[in-house]
Amino acid sequence: MAEQIETYKLGKVRVIITKTDDPNRYHVECNDGIYRSEFTVRKYEYQYYKRHMNQKIKNAYQAEHEK
């Protein structure tokens, strides 16, 4: 299992950040109990644009529930 960097909640969405085999990328897993999403981000993006990433996650999950 990959080493966990951070876990937190964005409203109902649980976000788990883990390391990947690439030292410059992180794996992001999002789950609100209904929808699950995962993607990778560059370490730089995670460190310096985390707020923007979180807003995109929040907006994507709101859009899914509005369908």
Phi, psi and omega per residue, in radians:
M1 nan 2.435 -3.111
A2 -1.204 2.628 3.137
E3 -1.235 2.231 -3.132
Q4 -1.382 2.291 3.114
I5 -1.593 -0.823 -3.064
E6 -2.807 2.644 3.002
T7 -2.427 2.406 -3.127
Y8 -2.792 2.976 3.139
K9 -1.936 2.421 2.974
L10 -2.032 1.538 -3.001
G11 1.144 -2.104 3.132
K12 -1.534 -0.139 -3.071
V13 -1.546 2.161 3.064
R14 -1.614 2.228 -3.103
V15 -1.999 2.259 3.124
I16 -2.160 2.167 3.121
I17 -1.889 2.195 3.120
T18 -2.289 2.799 3.072
K19 -1.305 2.746 3.044
T20 -2.057 -3.121 3.076
D21 -1.157 -0.470 3.101
D22 -1.501 2.070 -3.086
P23 -1.132 -0.208 3.140
N24 -1.783 0.139 -3.121
R25 -2.317 2.599 3.058
Y26 -2.102 2.637 3.066
H27 -1.717 2.298 -3.137
V28 -2.032 2.158 3.092
E29 -2.059 2.276 -3.121
C30 -2.164 2.405 -3.120
N31 -2.663 2.245 3.087
D32 -1.958 0.229 -3.129
G33 1.648 -0.367 3.110
I34 -2.006 -0.920 -3.127
Y35 -1.888 2.526 3.104
R36 -2.238 2.396 3.136
S37 -2.458 2.586 3.060
E38 -2.560 2.580 -3.134
F39 -2.802 2.985 3.073
T40 -1.990 2.645 3.070
V41 -2.332 2.682 3.041
R42 -1.244 2.564 3.132
K43 -0.954 -0.720 3.129
Y44 -1.056 -0.787 3.127
E45 -1.070 -0.765 -3.139
Y46 -1.090 -0.767 -3.089
Q47 -1.211 -0.697 -2.993
Y48 -1.861 -0.267 -3.124
Y49 -2.212 0.488 -3.098
K50 -1.041 -0.721 -3.130
R51 -1.062 -0.753 3.110
H52 -1.131 -0.754 3.109
M53 -1.035 -0.789 -3.135
N54 -1.098 -0.677 3.121
Q55 -1.142 -0.704 3.109
K56 -1.125 -0.705 3.105
I57 -1.096 -0.850 -3.123
K58 -1.030 -0.806 3.136
N59 -1.117 -0.698 -3.141
A60 -1.115 -0.741 -3.139
Y61 -1.231 -0.632 3.063
Q62 -1.105 -0.725 3.124
A63 -1.113 -0.687 3.116
E64 -1.081 -0.726 -3.097
H65 -1.334 -0.311 3.119
E66 -1.494 -0.192 -3.135
K67 -1.096 nan nan
